[in-house]
Amino acid sequence: MDTLLAELKQRPPEQVVKVCHVVHLPPKEGKGERFLVNVLNGSFVLDLASGTVSDAVTHKPSQPKLAHLLIKYLAKFQGGRLGEWVPLEKFPEGQSYVGDLMRRAFRPLIENFGYDPVGFDATCRAIDGEKERFGGLSYSFSLFPMIRLLLQLWVGDERIYRQPTANIMFSSSFLGIYTAEEAVDSAEYLVSELIKVRKRGGKST
């Protein structure tokens, strides 16, 4: 993390703003230099001096893995388009992380939404999921402004013993900066946020 922060501090803020589509907050009223980054349907603030990432509204610290992903995005992303959707197997060593993706993202997704298409639709919309025309119930999400994930769910039917299945893909903009393990971290974060919203009764805040 320290290495990424040092790398970020070397980037001109105006370049970070331009390529990452974030807001730069210069030092003001006792607060140091910060970046404001949209994450799903919310915003997080990175304090550049301390390296802490916190929710812009509640000021609660972010999960450590999300903080790492956010700082790496600001430090490494060089611009360009979102690109096409790619599966985890397209990442270097991605095949070896498929089991992790199943355990940390697919399984909790299916356990919570596998037989509930209405709940899945409502929850995806609650965190600004965008309906896509792919197989099953498909939604795309902006983890960060230029980093997106695609979530697909084929709901099960207990009457005919059809098991639910799921799929997750990543915008090819992931490939330039994130490892396969970090892609799994991203998918796990997205699914965990969906589950949190569901437990709150569909409210995103």
N, C-alpha and C positions, 0 to 999 in steps of 0.2 A: 504493500500500500504506500509506504514512504517513497518508493521509487516512482510509482505512478504520480504521486502528488508533486514530486520534484519535476517530473516531466511536464505535468500540466502547468506548473508555475513558469516554465520556459516558453509556453505558447502565448502569443499575444492574445489578450482577452477578446479583441475584435475578431480574431480568426476563429476562436472557439464559438463565439456567438453566431458567426456566419455559417460555419459548417455543421454545428451541432444543434442549431435552432433553439438556443437557450438564452437566458437573460443574465447579463453581467451586472452585479451590484457593487459599485465602488465603495471604498471605506466611507462610513458616515455615522456620526453620532455614537462614537465609541465602538461601532461594529467594523470588523475588518472586511476585506474583499471577499465577495461571495458570488456563487452562481446559483440561479434559480432554474430548476429543471422539471419539466412536466413528466410525471410517472403515472401511467394509466390515467385515471380520472382525477389525480391529485398533483401536488407539487412538492418537491423537496429542495432544501437549501444546503449547498456545500459551503462550509466555512473553510476558505483556502488556507488560512493560517494553522488551524487545528486539525483539519482533515475530517471533521465531524460532519455527518449528513443527518439532517433532521427534517421532520414534516413541517412544511411551511405554515400550516394552520395550528397544529397541536404542539409543535416544537419538540415532539418526542423523537428520540434517536431512531434512525432507521435500523433495520436488520443489517448485521455486518456484511452479509453477502450482497445485499442490495447496494450498500455503500460502495463496496468494491466494484460492482458492475457499473455504477454511475460514474465513479472517478475514472475508471478505465475508458468509458465512453468519451468523457471530456478530454482525456489525455491522448487517446489513440485515434479517434474517428477522424478521417481525412476528407470527408465529404463524399458526394456522389448520390446515387439513387438507392432506393430500398432494394431494388432488384427483384429476382424471382423467389418463390418459396423453395426452400431446400430442407430435406430431412436431416436428422442428426448424423446419419451415416455419411453425409457429404463432408463433415468436419474431419480434420486430421484426427485419427484414432477414435472417430465417432462411434464405430461399431462396438467398441469395448465399453461404451457408456449407455448402450441401449437398455441394459438391465436396470441401471440407475434411473433412467427416464421412466421406465415402467413402474418401478417401485415408488419413486418420489413424486411423480406427476400423474401418470395414467391411472394408477390404482386409486389414489384419493379422489380423482375426478370422477371415476366410475362409481365409487362407493357413495358419493354424495349426489350425483346427477344422473346415474346410469339409467334410471327408470322414470325420470322426471323432466321431460322436454320443456314443459311450461316454465318450471323453475330455472332450468338452465338458460333459456332465452331471456327471462327477466333479469337474472343475475349478470349475464354477459352485458346486457344493455346498461345495467346499473354502474358498471365500471367502464363505460364508453366503448364497449365492443362494437365493431362494425360488421354487420351481416355480410357474409360472402356467399357467392354462388358456387360452392364446392359440395362434395358429398356430405351426407348427414346434416347435422346442425353445425354450421361453420361460422366462426367469428374471428376477426383479426383484432389485435390490440397493440397499441403503442406502449411498449415498455419505456422507451425514451423516444424523443421525436423522430429519430431516423432508425430506430430499432424496433421491429415488429414481430409478433408471433401470431401464428394461425392455429386455432384450436378447432378440432372437428370431433363431434360426438354422434355416434350411431346408437340411439337408445335401444334398450332391451325390451322384451315383452315376455312377462312371466307366463302368460297364458299359452304361448307356443314355445316356451323354453329357449327364446332367443336371447343370447347374452349381449350386453352392451359392449361396444368397443370404442376406442378413441385414437386420435392421431394429433400430433403436434409438429408443426414445421416452423422454420425460422426464415426471416427475410435474409437474402444473401449478404446484406450489409453486416450481418453478424460475423461472417467468415473473415473479414479483414482485421477484426480485433479480439474476438472471443474464442476460447478453447471449447472443446466439446463439453468438458465439465462445467464451464461457465454457462453454456447454453442450457444444460440441465438445471443449473441454479435458477436461470431465468424462467424456465417452464415451471419449476417448483414454486417460485414466488407468485407467478400468475395464478396458478391453481389455488394456492393458499389464500390469495386475496379473494377469489371467487367464493371459496368456502366461508371465509369471514363474513362476506356480504350476505350469503345465504343464512348464516346463523343469526345475523342481525335482522332478518326478515326482509331482505332485499334492499336495505338502506345502505348507501355507500359511505355515509359519514356517521 
